[in-house]
């Protein structure tokens, strides 16, 4: 294995037993990714997040926020008012990650046409093979 692939922290994501797999698995979730990007600009309430993230179910939003809170990426604050008000914000760790994810989000938005064209070409080639 190339020594450049091993992190200076002793972890190697290419190894089957590496604990970083759990982190990568969490980050592979579309909703984790989008919640982190949505919170990048500051605190949001649950309803604000739900409106921003079109298509997320209440159950999935709750699960995602719990995972992010558990992993130290999101901080949940409950205000002692009636009705209860809960706000979510990124921790320092979450902000650090959000910068990286925002770059990937921007790249994906920029290259949607390229990916769509490549998929269309692949579908045409598959149709030619199937014919």
HELIX and SHEET records of a PDB file:
HELIX    1   1 UNK A    3  UNK A    5  5                                   3    
HELIX    2   2 UNK A   20  UNK A   27  1                                   8    
HELIX    3   3 UNK A   30  UNK A   38  1                                   9    
HELIX    4   4 UNK A   39  UNK A   41  5                                   3    
HELIX    5   5 UNK A   46  UNK A   52  1                                   7    
HELIX    6   6 UNK A   58  UNK A   70  1                                  13    
HELIX    7   7 UNK A   92  UNK A  110  1                                  19    
HELIX    8   8 UNK A  112  UNK A  130  1                                  19    
SHEET    1   A 3 UNK A  44  UNK A  45  0                                        
SHEET    2   A 3 UNK A  85  UNK A  90 -1                                        
SHEET    3   A 3 UNK A  74  UNK A  79 -1                                        
END                                                                             
